[in-house]
Amino acid sequence: MTRSTSSGGFRRFSRSCRRHDVDVIAHILIWNLYDSKASLEELREQLPLLPEGDRWISNASHERLGLITFGDDVPDLGEIPLLIGKEPEVAEEFDVE
């Protein structure tokens, strides 16, 4: 599971909280944009590049933007959280089987 920090970023739980045989962690972040400061189109223009294998995801009909990322840490999201104006509604961490 991911926790929000006071700076608006994300940090991971310590490895001691995880199973010892897990090598890869997946983070999934999802924002609802219906009350966002920016539209999905405006956000798409500002999406930062991600490490190989990570992906931005969206659902225009439900006004949602998300991120699927792999590894111990969530990559730098640039200005996206500030442009949206809030923390993601979903911020989950999963063991990749």
C-alpha positions as CSV (number, residue, x, y, z in Angstrom):
1,M,0.0,0.0,0.0
2,T,1.2,3.5,-0.7
3,R,1.0,6.4,1.7
4,S,0.9,10.1,0.9
5,T,3.6,12.3,2.3
6,S,3.2,15.8,3.5
7,S,4.8,17.1,0.2
8,G,2.0,15.5,-1.9
9,G,4.2,12.7,-3.1
10,F,4.1,9.0,-2.4
11,R,6.4,6.8,-0.4
12,R,6.4,3.0,0.0
13,F,5.9,0.9,3.0
14,S,9.1,-0.6,4.3
15,R,10.2,-3.9,2.8
16,S,9.7,-5.6,6.2
17,C,5.9,-5.2,5.6
18,R,6.0,-7.3,2.4
19,R,6.4,-10.9,1.6
20,H,10.0,-11.9,1.3
21,D,9.7,-13.7,-2.0
22,V,8.2,-10.7,-3.9
23,D,10.6,-9.1,-6.4
24,V,8.4,-6.6,-8.2
25,I,5.8,-4.2,-6.8
26,A,3.1,-2.6,-8.9
27,H,1.6,0.8,-7.9
28,I,-1.7,1.9,-9.3
29,L,-2.8,5.5,-8.9
30,I,-6.2,6.8,-10.2
31,W,-7.6,10.3,-10.2
32,N,-11.2,11.3,-10.8
33,L,-11.1,14.4,-13.0
34,Y,-14.7,15.6,-12.9
35,D,-13.7,18.3,-10.3
36,S,-10.1,18.7,-11.4
37,K,-8.4,22.0,-12.1
38,A,-7.4,20.7,-15.6
39,S,-9.2,18.6,-18.2
40,L,-7.9,15.2,-19.4
41,E,-6.8,16.9,-22.7
42,E,-4.8,19.5,-20.8
43,L,-3.2,16.9,-18.6
44,R,-2.3,14.7,-21.5
45,E,-0.1,17.6,-22.8
46,Q,1.7,17.7,-19.5
47,L,2.3,14.0,-18.8
48,P,5.9,13.4,-17.9
49,L,7.9,10.6,-19.5
50,L,7.9,7.4,-17.4
51,P,10.4,4.6,-16.9
52,E,10.2,1.8,-19.4
53,G,7.3,-0.5,-18.7
54,D,5.3,2.1,-16.8
55,R,2.1,3.5,-18.4
56,W,-0.3,6.4,-18.0
57,I,-3.9,5.2,-18.4
58,S,-7.1,7.1,-19.0
59,N,-10.9,6.7,-19.3
60,A,-12.3,9.8,-21.0
61,S,-16.0,8.8,-20.7
62,H,-15.6,8.5,-16.9
63,E,-13.1,11.4,-16.6
64,R,-10.3,9.4,-15.0
65,L,-6.5,9.4,-15.3
66,G,-4.2,6.8,-13.8
67,L,-0.8,5.4,-13.7
68,I,0.5,1.9,-13.5
69,T,4.1,1.7,-12.4
70,F,6.5,-1.0,-11.4
71,G,9.3,-0.9,-8.8
72,D,9.8,0.2,-5.2
73,D,9.0,3.9,-5.8
74,V,6.5,5.9,-7.7
75,P,8.3,7.9,-10.4
76,D,8.3,11.7,-10.4
77,L,4.8,12.8,-11.5
78,G,5.9,16.3,-12.4
79,E,3.2,18.9,-12.2
80,I,0.3,16.4,-12.6
81,P,-0.9,16.3,-9.0
82,L,-0.8,20.1,-8.8
83,L,-2.7,20.4,-12.1
84,I,-5.3,18.0,-10.9
85,G,-5.4,19.8,-7.5
86,K,-5.8,16.7,-5.3
87,E,-4.3,13.4,-4.3
88,P,-5.4,10.3,-6.3
89,E,-8.6,8.6,-5.1
90,V,-6.9,5.3,-5.6
91,A,-3.3,4.7,-4.5
92,E,-2.7,1.0,-4.2
93,E,0.4,-1.2,-4.1
94,F,0.4,-4.8,-5.3
95,D,2.8,-7.7,-5.4
96,V,3.4,-8.8,-9.0
97,E,2.9,-12.6,-9.1
